[in-house]
């Protein structure tokens, strides 16, 4: 083995199994970053729409408009003898249903970040163990236990763990941050929906 310890050199000298592990981890990391960028942009749009919904601004498009139309449509369906509290619950329930559908779509693929964050280090560790086994076999065959002979094989193996951590750490951090932001957004919208439903349920409300 050569003494070149660059990333590309270590990858080129690694066994096929270790190379496959590294490629898998790199691909997983790229997908994670795509999900992170997508969900971050989506959250920004959702928060802007939440602002419009809370301030009851005209919003023909997006979630704010969708919830506003759903609530107004439900409020326009009078039921004889229905108490105001029951009417409010009916309107609120309709808007919550629409919000739940939006949240399910918004959080899709978010679990991929959690899976990568928890599994990538172990996948990298598997590559490391395999690489070290291969390195020890090579040492035994050459009957050379000098540092110059041992170091390249060990470095190749440890590179798999390093790549696993590089994939896992951003994924785990992003998952916790995005999951928290989506949860905060949902709680904020539930409060806004309750206020809007209360207003729509009032007699002679301006729909």
C-alpha positions as CSV (number, residue, x, y, z in Angstrom):
1,X,0.0,0.0,0.0
2,X,1.2,3.5,-0.8
3,X,1.8,6.2,1.8
4,X,-0.8,8.6,0.2
5,X,-3.4,9.3,2.9
6,X,-5.6,11.6,0.9
7,X,-9.4,10.8,0.9
8,X,-9.4,9.7,-2.8
9,X,-6.3,7.6,-2.3
10,X,-7.7,5.9,0.8
11,X,-11.0,5.3,-1.1
12,X,-9.1,3.9,-4.1
13,X,-7.1,1.5,-1.9
14,X,-10.0,0.3,0.1
15,X,-11.8,-3.1,-0.4
16,X,-14.9,-3.3,-2.5
17,X,-17.1,-3.6,0.6
18,X,-15.6,-0.5,2.2
19,X,-16.0,1.4,-1.1
20,X,-19.6,0.4,-1.3
21,X,-20.2,1.5,2.2
22,X,-18.7,4.9,1.6
23,X,-20.7,5.3,-1.6
24,X,-23.9,4.4,0.2
25,X,-23.1,7.0,3.0
26,X,-22.3,9.7,0.5
27,X,-25.5,9.1,-1.4
28,X,-27.5,9.1,1.9
29,X,-25.8,12.4,2.9
30,X,-26.7,14.0,-0.4
31,X,-30.3,13.0,-0.1
32,X,-30.4,14.3,3.4
33,X,-29.1,17.7,2.3
34,X,-31.8,17.8,-0.4
35,X,-34.5,17.1,2.2
36,X,-33.0,19.7,4.5
37,X,-33.1,22.4,1.8
38,X,-36.6,21.4,0.7
39,X,-38.1,21.4,4.2
40,X,-36.4,24.7,5.2
41,X,-37.8,26.4,2.2
42,X,-41.2,24.9,2.9
43,X,-41.2,26.1,6.5
44,X,-40.5,29.6,5.4
45,X,-43.5,29.5,3.1
46,X,-45.7,28.0,5.8
47,X,-44.7,30.6,8.4
48,X,-45.5,33.4,5.9
49,X,-48.9,31.8,5.3
50,X,-49.4,31.5,9.1
51,X,-48.8,35.2,9.4
52,X,-51.5,35.9,6.8
53,X,-54.0,33.5,8.4
54,X,-53.5,35.0,11.9
55,X,-54.0,38.5,10.7
56,X,-56.9,37.3,8.5
57,X,-55.4,38.8,5.4
58,X,-56.8,37.9,2.0
59,X,-54.9,34.8,0.9
60,X,-56.3,33.1,-2.2
61,X,-53.4,30.7,-2.5
62,X,-51.6,28.4,0.0
63,X,-52.6,27.0,3.3
64,X,-54.0,30.3,4.7
65,X,-56.5,30.6,1.8
66,X,-57.3,26.9,2.0
67,X,-58.1,27.0,5.7
68,X,-60.0,30.3,5.4
69,X,-62.2,28.9,2.6
70,X,-62.8,25.7,4.5
71,X,-63.9,27.5,7.6
72,X,-66.1,29.9,5.8
73,X,-67.7,27.1,3.8
74,X,-68.4,25.2,7.0
75,X,-69.8,28.3,8.7
76,X,-72.1,28.8,5.8
77,X,-73.9,25.5,6.4
78,X,-76.5,26.5,9.0
79,X,-78.0,23.8,11.2
80,X,-81.3,24.6,12.9
81,X,-81.0,24.8,16.7
82,X,-77.3,24.3,16.7
83,X,-75.6,25.9,19.8
84,X,-72.8,28.4,19.1
85,X,-70.3,26.1,20.8
86,X,-71.2,23.1,18.7
87,X,-71.0,25.3,15.6
88,X,-67.6,26.5,16.6
89,X,-66.4,23.0,17.2
90,X,-67.7,21.9,13.7
91,X,-65.9,24.8,12.0
92,X,-62.7,24.3,13.9
93,X,-62.8,20.5,13.2
94,X,-63.1,21.1,9.5
95,X,-60.1,23.5,9.5
96,X,-58.1,21.1,11.7
97,X,-58.7,18.3,9.2
98,X,-57.2,20.4,6.4
99,X,-54.3,21.4,8.6
100,X,-53.6,17.7,9.4
101,X,-53.5,16.9,5.7
102,X,-51.0,19.7,5.1
103,X,-48.8,18.6,8.0
104,X,-48.7,15.0,6.8
105,X,-47.5,16.2,3.4
106,X,-45.1,18.7,4.9
107,X,-43.4,16.2,7.2
108,X,-43.1,13.5,4.5
109,X,-39.5,12.3,4.1
110,X,-38.5,14.0,7.4
111,X,-38.1,10.5,9.0
112,X,-35.3,9.9,6.4
113,X,-33.2,12.4,8.4
114,X,-33.8,10.5,11.6
115,X,-33.0,7.2,10.0
116,X,-29.8,8.4,8.5
117,X,-28.8,10.2,11.7
118,X,-29.1,7.0,13.7
119,X,-28.0,4.4,11.2
120,X,-25.1,6.1,9.3
121,X,-22.6,5.7,12.2
122,X,-23.3,2.0,12.4
123,X,-23.0,1.6,8.6
124,X,-19.7,3.4,8.7
125,X,-18.6,1.2,11.7
126,X,-19.4,-1.9,9.6
127,X,-17.1,-0.6,6.9
128,X,-14.4,0.1,9.4
129,X,-14.6,-3.4,11.0
130,X,-14.6,-5.0,7.5
131,X,-11.6,-2.9,6.5
132,X,-9.6,-3.6,9.6
133,X,-10.3,-7.4,9.2
134,X,-9.0,-7.1,5.6
135,X,-5.9,-5.1,6.8
136,X,-5.0,-7.7,9.4
137,X,-5.3,-10.5,6.9
138,X,-2.9,-8.6,4.6
139,X,-0.5,-8.0,7.5
140,X,-0.6,-11.8,8.3
141,X,0.1,-12.7,4.7
142,X,3.1,-10.3,4.4
143,X,4.4,-11.0,7.9
144,X,5.1,-7.3,8.3
145,X,3.8,-5.6,11.5
146,X,5.6,-2.3,11.0
147,X,3.7,1.0,11.3
148,X,4.3,1.7,7.7
149,X,2.5,-1.5,6.8
150,X,-0.3,-1.3,9.3
151,X,-1.2,2.4,9.0
152,X,-2.6,2.6,5.5
153,X,-5.0,-0.3,6.0
154,X,-6.3,1.1,9.3
155,X,-6.7,4.6,7.8
156,X,-8.7,3.2,5.0
157,X,-11.0,1.4,7.4
158,X,-11.4,4.4,9.7
159,X,-12.4,6.6,6.8
160,X,-15.7,4.7,6.6
161,X,-16.5,5.7,10.2
162,X,-15.6,9.3,9.4
163,X,-17.9,9.4,6.4
164,X,-20.6,7.8,8.5
165,X,-20.3,10.6,11.1
166,X,-20.2,13.3,8.4
167,X,-23.5,11.9,7.1
168,X,-25.1,11.3,10.5
169,X,-24.4,14.5,12.4
170,X,-26.0,17.1,10.0
171,X,-29.0,14.7,9.5
172,X,-29.6,14.3,13.3
173,X,-29.2,18.0,14.0
174,X,-31.5,19.0,11.0
175,X,-34.1,16.4,12.0
176,X,-34.4,17.8,15.6
177,X,-34.5,21.4,14.3
178,X,-37.1,20.7,11.6
179,X,-39.3,18.5,13.7
180,X,-39.3,21.2,16.4
181,X,-40.1,23.9,13.9
182,X,-42.9,21.9,12.4
183,X,-44.3,21.2,15.8
184,X,-44.2,24.9,16.7
185,X,-45.9,25.7,13.5
186,X,-48.7,23.2,14.1
187,X,-49.3,24.6,17.6
188,X,-49.4,28.1,16.3
189,X,-51.9,27.2,13.6
190,X,-54.1,25.3,16.1
191,X,-54.4,28.5,18.1
192,X,-55.1,30.6,15.1
193,X,-57.8,28.1,13.9
194,X,-59.5,28.2,17.3
195,X,-59.6,32.0,17.1
196,X,-60.9,32.0,13.6
197,X,-63.5,29.3,14.4
198,X,-64.7,31.4,17.4
199,X,-65.2,34.4,15.1
200,X,-66.9,32.5,12.4
201,X,-69.3,30.8,14.8
202,X,-70.6,34.1,16.2
203,X,-74.1,35.1,15.0
204,X,-74.1,37.4,12.0
205,X,-70.3,36.9,11.6
206,X,-68.7,38.5,8.6
207,X,-67.5,35.4,6.6
